[in-house]
C-alpha cells in the first residue's frame, strides 16, 4: 500500500511540475486553435509582397513548421531566427506582422524593390543583431523604435528614399559595429553617432557636425546642379577630393588649400541665402588661402610640397587634343540676397 502511495505521489509531482513546462513551451508558438504564430507572421509578410521570382511559393498557411521554408532559418528549439531574403526580386511593402517574430536575430531584405515605410514594429525584435534594408525604395522617417534594439550590431538603411532626421535613439546605439544611412534624403542636424563605424554620406540636406555644412532645406531638388553638389560634397566628406583635380595638373596642387576651397564653395552654394557666408567673409578666406601659398623659390630652406615635383603646365599643341579629365558645369555660387 505504501508503494502505491509513492507511485501516486511521483505521478502527481510529474503532472504538476513537468506538464506546465511543455504547455508553456507550446503556447509560445501555437495559438489555442493550434495555429503557429510565426507561420502567421511570415504569411503576413508574404501577403504584402509581390513575389515575381516565386521564392515564397513554398510558404503555406497550413504548415505547422516554417523551418523548412526557403530563406527561413530556425533555432534548435524551432524558433525563426533568420530571414535571408536579399536580392530576391521582391516588391511591395514590409508587413508590420514582422514584429511578431520575437526570436529573430537576422533580417536581410537588401537589394529588392520594396517600398513604403519601415515598420515601427521591427523595434519589438529585441534579439535582432543584423538588419539590412539597403538598396530598396523605402520612404518615410527612420523609426525611433529601432533604437530599442540593444543587441543590434549591424544596421544598413542606405540607398533608399528615407527622409527626416536621424533619430537620437538610433544614434545612441553603442553596440553597433556599423551604421549605414548613406544616400537617402535625410535632413536636419546630425546627432552624435556612437556606432564604432558609420556612413551618412549622400544625404544632400543633412547638417554634418564635422564641417557644419547644412543645406538648410528638407525637400530634395532633383536637378543637375543638385547632383553635382551632392557628388562634390560626398567626396569632401570622404576625403577624396583628389578625384576633382584635373589630371593635366600632374599632381601639382596643395591638398590643404583644395579642401578649404571646396569647403568654402559648399558653404556658398547652400540653398538658403541666410546660411551662406557674406562676401566679405568669402574674400577674407580666399585672401588667407592665397597668403598661405609659398612658391618653391620663396621657401627658406624648409620642406616644400612641390620640391620633388615638376609643375609644368605648358602643352604641346601639336599633340592630339585630349578632353579634360573632369568636366563640370558652372553653378551659381551665391545669388541675390
HELIX and SHEET records of a PDB file:
HELIX    1   1 UNK A    2  UNK A   17  1                                  16    
HELIX    2   2 UNK A   19  UNK A   27  1                                   9    
HELIX    3   3 UNK A   37  UNK A   48  1                                  12    
HELIX    4   4 UNK A   66  UNK A   68  5                                   3    
HELIX    5   5 UNK A   96  UNK A  100  5                                   5    
HELIX    6   6 UNK A  120  UNK A  124  5                                   5    
HELIX    7   7 UNK A  144  UNK A  148  5                                   5    
HELIX    8   8 UNK A  168  UNK A  171  1                                   4    
HELIX    9   9 UNK A  224  UNK A  237  1                                  14    
HELIX   10  10 UNK A  241  UNK A  244  5                                   4    
HELIX   11  11 UNK A  247  UNK A  249  5                                   3    
HELIX   12  12 UNK A  255  UNK A  268  1                                  14    
HELIX   13  13 UNK A  273  UNK A  275  5                                   3    
HELIX   14  14 UNK A  279  UNK A  292  1                                  14    
HELIX   15  15 UNK A  296  UNK A  298  5                                   3    
SHEET    1   A 7 UNK A  49  UNK A  51  0                                        
SHEET    2   A 7 UNK A  90  UNK A  92 -1                                        
SHEET    3   A 7 UNK A 113  UNK A 116  1                                        
SHEET    4   A 7 UNK A 137  UNK A 141  1                                        
SHEET    5   A 7 UNK A 161  UNK A 164  1                                        
SHEET    6   A 7 UNK A 185  UNK A 189  1                                        
SHEET    7   A 7 UNK A 205  UNK A 207  1                                        
SHEET    1   B 7 UNK A  72  UNK A  74  0                                        
SHEET    2   B 7 UNK A  80  UNK A  84 -1                                        
SHEET    3   B 7 UNK A 106  UNK A 108  1                                        
SHEET    4   B 7 UNK A 130  UNK A 132  1                                        
SHEET    5   B 7 UNK A 154  UNK A 156  1                                        
SHEET    6   B 7 UNK A 178  UNK A 180  1                                        
SHEET    7   B 7 UNK A 198  UNK A 199  1                                        
END                                                                             
